Amino acid sequence: GETESSDAANVEFLVLSESQYAEFLNGHDSETIFSADDAHDQEVNSGLPPTVNQPAKYYLVFRNNTPKAGKKTVQADFRIDF
């Protein structure tokens, strides 16, 4: 049914700092700045911590949380307001 197909389209969406991303790559569960387990056709608004005029790198990760459903294509539009 429709629920099954939309569930199969879901992906996990994460916003990570550099240190959080390093933990993520090493397979550790880490804190995230923002996460959505079942992101699918939705708008996400998230604030980033202040960096006090220091440059910072952030990582946006889309992860297939139902790999048995096969590969997925993600289309995402991003806007950053300062």
Chimera marker file (.cmm) of the C-alpha trace (Angstrom):
<marker_set name="trace">
<marker id="1" x="0.000" y="0.000" z="0.000" r="1" g="1" b="0" radius="0.5"/>
<marker id="2" x="0.884" y="3.662" z="0.068" r="1" g="1" b="0" radius="0.5"/>
<marker id="3" x="2.334" y="3.481" z="3.581" r="1" g="1" b="0" radius="0.5"/>
<marker id="4" x="4.822" y="0.799" z="2.552" r="1" g="1" b="0" radius="0.5"/>
<marker id="5" x="6.087" y="2.794" z="-0.438" r="1" g="1" b="0" radius="0.5"/>
<marker id="6" x="6.476" y="6.025" z="1.543" r="1" g="1" b="0" radius="0.5"/>
<marker id="7" x="8.224" y="4.135" z="4.370" r="1" g="1" b="0" radius="0.5"/>
<marker id="8" x="10.611" y="2.675" z="1.786" r="1" g="1" b="0" radius="0.5"/>
<marker id="9" x="11.410" y="6.215" z="0.611" r="1" g="1" b="0" radius="0.5"/>
<marker id="10" x="12.455" y="7.388" z="4.067" r="1" g="1" b="0" radius="0.5"/>
<marker id="11" x="16.060" y="8.281" z="4.809" r="1" g="1" b="0" radius="0.5"/>
<marker id="12" x="17.827" y="9.382" z="7.955" r="1" g="1" b="0" radius="0.5"/>
<marker id="13" x="19.053" y="12.984" z="7.825" r="1" g="1" b="0" radius="0.5"/>
<marker id="14" x="21.856" y="14.178" z="10.138" r="1" g="1" b="0" radius="0.5"/>
<marker id="15" x="23.619" y="17.499" z="10.692" r="1" g="1" b="0" radius="0.5"/>
<marker id="16" x="27.014" y="16.957" z="12.332" r="1" g="1" b="0" radius="0.5"/>
<marker id="17" x="29.929" y="19.085" z="13.487" r="1" g="1" b="0" radius="0.5"/>
<marker id="18" x="33.456" y="18.046" z="12.493" r="1" g="1" b="0" radius="0.5"/>
<marker id="19" x="34.072" y="16.142" z="15.733" r="1" g="1" b="0" radius="0.5"/>
<marker id="20" x="30.640" y="14.487" z="15.591" r="1" g="1" b="0" radius="0.5"/>
<marker id="21" x="31.286" y="13.469" z="11.976" r="1" g="1" b="0" radius="0.5"/>
<marker id="22" x="34.633" y="11.899" z="12.959" r="1" g="1" b="0" radius="0.5"/>
<marker id="23" x="32.797" y="9.838" z="15.606" r="1" g="1" b="0" radius="0.5"/>
<marker id="24" x="30.156" y="8.894" z="13.024" r="1" g="1" b="0" radius="0.5"/>
<marker id="25" x="32.825" y="7.702" z="10.552" r="1" g="1" b="0" radius="0.5"/>
<marker id="26" x="34.387" y="5.574" z="13.275" r="1" g="1" b="0" radius="0.5"/>
<marker id="27" x="31.068" y="3.824" z="13.823" r="1" g="1" b="0" radius="0.5"/>
<marker id="28" x="30.378" y="5.429" z="17.197" r="1" g="1" b="0" radius="0.5"/>
<marker id="29" x="27.006" y="6.786" z="18.211" r="1" g="1" b="0" radius="0.5"/>
<marker id="30" x="27.530" y="10.472" z="18.768" r="1" g="1" b="0" radius="0.5"/>
<marker id="31" x="25.523" y="13.546" z="19.502" r="1" g="1" b="0" radius="0.5"/>
<marker id="32" x="24.093" y="15.347" z="16.483" r="1" g="1" b="0" radius="0.5"/>
<marker id="33" x="23.193" y="18.959" z="15.952" r="1" g="1" b="0" radius="0.5"/>
<marker id="34" x="20.017" y="17.778" z="14.245" r="1" g="1" b="0" radius="0.5"/>
<marker id="35" x="18.603" y="14.437" z="13.154" r="1" g="1" b="0" radius="0.5"/>
<marker id="36" x="15.422" y="13.167" z="11.540" r="1" g="1" b="0" radius="0.5"/>
<marker id="37" x="14.926" y="9.394" z="11.393" r="1" g="1" b="0" radius="0.5"/>
<marker id="38" x="12.214" y="9.253" z="8.739" r="1" g="1" b="0" radius="0.5"/>
<marker id="39" x="12.897" y="12.234" z="6.509" r="1" g="1" b="0" radius="0.5"/>
<marker id="40" x="10.707" y="12.101" z="3.418" r="1" g="1" b="0" radius="0.5"/>
<marker id="41" x="9.307" y="15.019" z="1.466" r="1" g="1" b="0" radius="0.5"/>
<marker id="42" x="9.502" y="17.449" z="4.359" r="1" g="1" b="0" radius="0.5"/>
<marker id="43" x="10.932" y="20.820" z="5.280" r="1" g="1" b="0" radius="0.5"/>
<marker id="44" x="13.548" y="20.882" z="8.011" r="1" g="1" b="0" radius="0.5"/>
<marker id="45" x="14.597" y="24.004" z="9.903" r="1" g="1" b="0" radius="0.5"/>
<marker id="46" x="17.553" y="23.807" z="12.236" r="1" g="1" b="0" radius="0.5"/>
<marker id="47" x="19.806" y="26.315" z="13.959" r="1" g="1" b="0" radius="0.5"/>
<marker id="48" x="23.557" y="25.874" z="14.304" r="1" g="1" b="0" radius="0.5"/>
<marker id="49" x="25.478" y="26.696" z="17.479" r="1" g="1" b="0" radius="0.5"/>
<marker id="50" x="27.219" y="30.098" z="17.470" r="1" g="1" b="0" radius="0.5"/>
<marker id="51" x="30.882" y="29.950" z="16.446" r="1" g="1" b="0" radius="0.5"/>
<marker id="52" x="31.964" y="33.399" z="17.709" r="1" g="1" b="0" radius="0.5"/>
<marker id="53" x="33.487" y="34.503" z="14.380" r="1" g="1" b="0" radius="0.5"/>
<marker id="54" x="35.432" y="31.230" z="14.041" r="1" g="1" b="0" radius="0.5"/>
<marker id="55" x="34.957" y="29.274" z="10.814" r="1" g="1" b="0" radius="0.5"/>
<marker id="56" x="33.281" y="25.897" z="11.309" r="1" g="1" b="0" radius="0.5"/>
<marker id="57" x="32.612" y="22.958" z="9.020" r="1" g="1" b="0" radius="0.5"/>
<marker id="58" x="29.345" y="21.020" z="9.200" r="1" g="1" b="0" radius="0.5"/>
<marker id="59" x="28.363" y="17.785" z="7.510" r="1" g="1" b="0" radius="0.5"/>
<marker id="60" x="24.928" y="16.906" z="6.142" r="1" g="1" b="0" radius="0.5"/>
<marker id="61" x="24.453" y="13.148" z="5.974" r="1" g="1" b="0" radius="0.5"/>
<marker id="62" x="21.640" y="11.255" z="4.303" r="1" g="1" b="0" radius="0.5"/>
<marker id="63" x="21.607" y="7.605" z="5.356" r="1" g="1" b="0" radius="0.5"/>
<marker id="64" x="19.466" y="4.835" z="3.914" r="1" g="1" b="0" radius="0.5"/>
<marker id="65" x="17.639" y="3.498" z="6.985" r="1" g="1" b="0" radius="0.5"/>
<marker id="66" x="15.953" y="0.709" z="5.003" r="1" g="1" b="0" radius="0.5"/>
<marker id="67" x="18.799" y="-0.708" z="2.852" r="1" g="1" b="0" radius="0.5"/>
<marker id="68" x="16.717" y="-3.760" z="1.933" r="1" g="1" b="0" radius="0.5"/>
<marker id="69" x="14.472" y="-1.409" z="-0.066" r="1" g="1" b="0" radius="0.5"/>
<marker id="70" x="17.403" y="-0.776" z="-2.416" r="1" g="1" b="0" radius="0.5"/>
<marker id="71" x="19.299" y="2.341" z="-3.436" r="1" g="1" b="0" radius="0.5"/>
<marker id="72" x="17.608" y="5.709" z="-3.078" r="1" g="1" b="0" radius="0.5"/>
<marker id="73" x="18.046" y="9.038" z="-4.800" r="1" g="1" b="0" radius="0.5"/>
<marker id="74" x="17.830" y="12.111" z="-2.584" r="1" g="1" b="0" radius="0.5"/>
<marker id="75" x="16.884" y="15.536" z="-3.902" r="1" g="1" b="0" radius="0.5"/>
<marker id="76" x="17.531" y="18.277" z="-1.370" r="1" g="1" b="0" radius="0.5"/>
<marker id="77" x="17.365" y="22.060" z="-1.566" r="1" g="1" b="0" radius="0.5"/>
<marker id="78" x="19.387" y="23.935" z="1.075" r="1" g="1" b="0" radius="0.5"/>
<marker id="79" x="19.273" y="27.524" z="2.201" r="1" g="1" b="0" radius="0.5"/>
<marker id="80" x="21.448" y="29.070" z="4.880" r="1" g="1" b="0" radius="0.5"/>
<marker id="81" x="20.501" y="32.346" z="6.558" r="1" g="1" b="0" radius="0.5"/>
<marker id="82" x="23.044" y="34.301" z="8.589" r="1" g="1" b="0" radius="0.5"/>
<link id1="1" id2="2" r="1" g="1" b="0" radius="0.2"/>
<link id1="2" id2="3" r="1" g="1" b="0" radius="0.2"/>
<link id1="3" id2="4" r="1" g="1" b="0" radius="0.2"/>
<link id1="4" id2="5" r="1" g="1" b="0" radius="0.2"/>
<link id1="5" id2="6" r="1" g="1" b="0" radius="0.2"/>
<link id1="6" id2="7" r="1" g="1" b="0" radius="0.2"/>
<link id1="7" id2="8" r="1" g="1" b="0" radius="0.2"/>
<link id1="8" id2="9" r="1" g="1" b="0" radius="0.2"/>
<link id1="9" id2="10" r="1" g="1" b="0" radius="0.2"/>
<link id1="10" id2="11" r="1" g="1" b="0" radius="0.2"/>
<link id1="11" id2="12" r="1" g="1" b="0" radius="0.2"/>
<link id1="12" id2="13" r="1" g="1" b="0" radius="0.2"/>
<link id1="13" id2="14" r="1" g="1" b="0" radius="0.2"/>
<link id1="14" id2="15" r="1" g="1" b="0" radius="0.2"/>
<link id1="15" id2="16" r="1" g="1" b="0" radius="0.2"/>
<link id1="16" id2="17" r="1" g="1" b="0" radius="0.2"/>
<link id1="17" id2="18" r="1" g="1" b="0" radius="0.2"/>
<link id1="18" id2="19" r="1" g="1" b="0" radius="0.2"/>
<link id1="19" id2="20" r="1" g="1" b="0" radius="0.2"/>
<link id1="20" id2="21" r="1" g="1" b="0" radius="0.2"/>
<link id1="21" id2="22" r="1" g="1" b="0" radius="0.2"/>
<link id1="22" id2="23" r="1" g="1" b="0" radius="0.2"/>
<link id1="23" id2="24" r="1" g="1" b="0" radius="0.2"/>
<link id1="24" id2="25" r="1" g="1" b="0" radius="0.2"/>
<link id1="25" id2="26" r="1" g="1" b="0" radius="0.2"/>
<link id1="26" id2="27" r="1" g="1" b="0" radius="0.2"/>
<link id1="27" id2="28" r="1" g="1" b="0" radius="0.2"/>
<link id1="28" id2="29" r="1" g="1" b="0" radius="0.2"/>
<link id1="29" id2="30" r="1" g="1" b="0" radius="0.2"/>
<link id1="30" id2="31" r="1" g="1" b="0" radius="0.2"/>
<link id1="31" id2="32" r="1" g="1" b="0" radius="0.2"/>
<link id1="32" id2="33" r="1" g="1" b="0" radius="0.2"/>
<link id1="33" id2="34" r="1" g="1" b="0" radius="0.2"/>
<link id1="34" id2="35" r="1" g="1" b="0" radius="0.2"/>
<link id1="35" id2="36" r="1" g="1" b="0" radius="0.2"/>
<link id1="36" id2="37" r="1" g="1" b="0" radius="0.2"/>
<link id1="37" id2="38" r="1" g="1" b="0" radius="0.2"/>
<link id1="38" id2="39" r="1" g="1" b="0" radius="0.2"/>
<link id1="39" id2="40" r="1" g="1" b="0" radius="0.2"/>
<link id1="40" id2="41" r="1" g="1" b="0" radius="0.2"/>
<link id1="41" id2="42" r="1" g="1" b="0" radius="0.2"/>
<link id1="42" id2="43" r="1" g="1" b="0" radius="0.2"/>
<link id1="43" id2="44" r="1" g="1" b="0" radius="0.2"/>
<link id1="44" id2="45" r="1" g="1" b="0" radius="0.2"/>
<link id1="45" id2="46" r="1" g="1" b="0" radius="0.2"/>
<link id1="46" id2="47" r="1" g="1" b="0" radius="0.2"/>
<link id1="47" id2="48" r="1" g="1" b="0" radius="0.2"/>
<link id1="48" id2="49" r="1" g="1" b="0" radius="0.2"/>
<link id1="49" id2="50" r="1" g="1" b="0" radius="0.2"/>
<link id1="50" id2="51" r="1" g="1" b="0" radius="0.2"/>
<link id1="51" id2="52" r="1" g="1" b="0" radius="0.2"/>
<link id1="52" id2="53" r="1" g="1" b="0" radius="0.2"/>
<link id1="53" id2="54" r="1" g="1" b="0" radius="0.2"/>
<link id1="54" id2="55" r="1" g="1" b="0" radius="0.2"/>
<link id1="55" id2="56" r="1" g="1" b="0" radius="0.2"/>
<link id1="56" id2="57" r="1" g="1" b="0" radius="0.2"/>
<link id1="57" id2="58" r="1" g="1" b="0" radius="0.2"/>
<link id1="58" id2="59" r="1" g="1" b="0" radius="0.2"/>
<link id1="59" id2="60" r="1" g="1" b="0" radius="0.2"/>
<link id1="60" id2="61" r="1" g="1" b="0" radius="0.2"/>
<link id1="61" id2="62" r="1" g="1" b="0" radius="0.2"/>
<link id1="62" id2="63" r="1" g="1" b="0" radius="0.2"/>
<link id1="63" id2="64" r="1" g="1" b="0" radius="0.2"/>
<link id1="64" id2="65" r="1" g="1" b="0" radius="0.2"/>
<link id1="65" id2="66" r="1" g="1" b="0" radius="0.2"/>
<link id1="66" id2="67" r="1" g="1" b="0" radius="0.2"/>
<link id1="67" id2="68" r="1" g="1" b="0" radius="0.2"/>
<link id1="68" id2="69" r="1" g="1" b="0" radius="0.2"/>
<link id1="69" id2="70" r="1" g="1" b="0" radius="0.2"/>
<link id1="70" id2="71" r="1" g="1" b="0" radius="0.2"/>
<link id1="71" id2="72" r="1" g="1" b="0" radius="0.2"/>
<link id1="72" id2="73" r="1" g="1" b="0" radius="0.2"/>
<link id1="73" id2="74" r="1" g="1" b="0" radius="0.2"/>
<link id1="74" id2="75" r="1" g="1" b="0" radius="0.2"/>
<link id1="75" id2="76" r="1" g="1" b="0" radius="0.2"/>
<link id1="76" id2="77" r="1" g="1" b="0" radius="0.2"/>
<link id1="77" id2="78" r="1" g="1" b="0" radius="0.2"/>
<link id1="78" id2="79" r="1" g="1" b="0" radius="0.2"/>
<link id1="79" id2="80" r="1" g="1" b="0" radius="0.2"/>
<link id1="80" id2="81" r="1" g="1" b="0" radius="0.2"/>
<link id1="81" id2="82" r="1" g="1" b="0" radius="0.2"/>
</marker_set>
